Amino acid sequence: MVVATEHPYVIKNKKIIGGEPVIKGTRTPIRAIAEWWKFGVAPEEIKENLPHLTLAQIFDALSYYNDHRKEIETYITQNNNLLVNG
């Protein structure tokens, strides 16, 4: 089931990364964009690294992150734990 959000480019779909928020039409999680930004990468540079996204999608992802920081930080922590612990 696809769930729309108040952000036009962000959806949640249980079939994509277990329902984690992603950019609509992609499998790119919002956490991935937020992590680039937290490392100090400008939105234009994020686009260079994720060329399948538009700047509008990237800015919307960052807006979603700002509005749902606790949720996205939880996904970032979970993903980092998976990477460290396998």
N, C-alpha and C positions, 0 to 999 in steps of 0.2 A: 504494500500500500504506500503510495506516494503522499507525503504531507507537505503542503505548501507552507511557507513561512511569510512573515511580514516583509521579507527581503525578496525582491523579484528574481534574483539569480540563485537563490539558495533553497534547496529542498532536503527533505529527509525521506529515505526510502529503505525499508527494512532489508531489501534485496541488495542494497549497495552499502558495503562496509557496515553492515548491521544496523543501519538507521542513523549513522553519524551524518551530520550536515555536510552536504557536498554542493559543488557548483552544478546547477541544473544542466543536464545533457552530458555530464562528465562523471568520472569517478574521483575527481579531485576534491579531497576533504578540505573544509575550511581551516582545519588545524594546520595543514601544510602551508597555506598562504600566510596564516598568522605567524607561523614559525619563521618563515623568511623575513617577515616584517619585524619580528622581535629581534632578529639578528642584525637589524639596521639596513635591510635591503629596501630600497625605494620601490613603490608600485611599478614604475616603468621597468626596473631591473627584474622584478618578479615576473613580469610579462616576458622578458627575454628568456628566463629560465622555464617558464610555462607558456610557450608560445600559442598553445591551443586556446588560451583564455584571452578575453578582451580586458581592457583596462576597466570598463564598467563592471565586469564580473569580479575583478580583483578588488576594486573599491567597495563593492557590495559585500564581499567576503570580509573585508576589514571592518566594515560597519557592523556586520553580523557578529564578528568577534567582539567588538566593543560593547554591543548590546547583550551578549551572552558569554562574557569573559569566563565565568566560573565553569560553564559547560565545556567550552573549548579547551580551557586549561586542563580539565579532567581528561579529555581525549588526548591531549598532548602528553600528559603524564602516563596514561595507559600505553600509548604507542611507544614512548621512550622505554618503559619497563619491558615491553615485548622485545624491543631491540637489544636491550641489555641482557635479559634473562632467557631470551629465545622462546 
